[in-house]
Amino acid sequence: MNRNINLNWLRTFEATARYLSFTAASKELGLTQTAVSIQIKSLETKLGQKLFIRGLKVLV
C-alpha cells in the first residue's frame, strides 16, 4: 500500500491546527475555506483518523 502523504495536506493541517480554524488557515494559505476542508478530509481519509472536531463554536 502506498503510504505517501501529499505535502500540501500536511501544510494545510499545520496551519489549521495552529489557528484552530479552517477559515483563518485558508486566508494564510491563499485557498478557499472549502479547499482547506477538502484537503483536511483527504488527509483524514488517508490516515483513517479524524483530526478535528467540526462545528464547535467557542465563545469567550
PLY file of the C-alpha trace (Angstrom):
ply
format ascii 1.0
element vertex 60
property float x
property float y
property float z
element edge 59
property int vertex1
property int vertex2
end_header
0.00 0.00 0.00
1.25 3.48 -0.87
1.82 5.37 2.40
2.96 8.66 0.82
1.05 11.70 2.06
0.52 14.83 -0.01
2.72 17.59 1.46
0.09 20.22 0.72
-2.29 18.32 3.01
0.31 18.48 5.79
0.89 22.19 5.24
-2.85 22.75 5.38
-3.14 20.62 8.52
-0.36 22.60 10.24
-1.98 25.97 9.51
-5.42 24.72 10.52
-4.11 23.24 13.77
-2.24 26.44 14.59
-5.31 28.64 14.08
-7.93 26.04 15.04
-9.89 27.49 12.14
-10.38 26.38 8.55
-11.21 29.97 7.59
-8.09 31.51 9.14
-5.90 28.79 7.61
-7.47 29.42 4.21
-6.58 33.11 4.41
-2.96 32.34 5.29
-2.61 29.73 2.56
-4.45 31.69 -0.13
-7.08 28.99 -0.53
-10.82 28.93 -0.12
-12.27 27.54 3.10
-13.77 24.74 1.00
-10.35 23.82 -0.40
-8.93 23.63 3.13
-11.84 21.44 4.20
-11.32 19.10 1.24
-7.58 18.81 1.93
-8.16 18.05 5.61
-10.83 15.47 4.70
-8.40 13.88 2.21
-5.70 13.66 4.89
-8.17 12.17 7.38
-9.23 9.58 4.81
-5.62 8.68 4.03
-4.79 8.31 7.73
-8.08 6.66 8.64
-8.46 9.05 11.59
-10.46 12.20 12.31
-8.11 15.11 13.03
-10.56 17.86 14.01
-13.91 18.13 15.74
-16.06 20.20 13.44
-18.91 22.52 14.26
-17.97 23.67 17.75
-18.11 27.38 18.44
-16.16 28.66 21.41
-17.43 31.88 22.94
-15.12 33.84 25.20
0 1
1 2
2 3
3 4
4 5
5 6
6 7
7 8
8 9
9 10
10 11
11 12
12 13
13 14
14 15
15 16
16 17
17 18
18 19
19 20
20 21
21 22
22 23
23 24
24 25
25 26
26 27
27 28
28 29
29 30
30 31
31 32
32 33
33 34
34 35
35 36
36 37
37 38
38 39
39 40
40 41
41 42
42 43
43 44
44 45
45 46
46 47
47 48
48 49
49 50
50 51
51 52
52 53
53 54
54 55
55 56
56 57
57 58
58 59
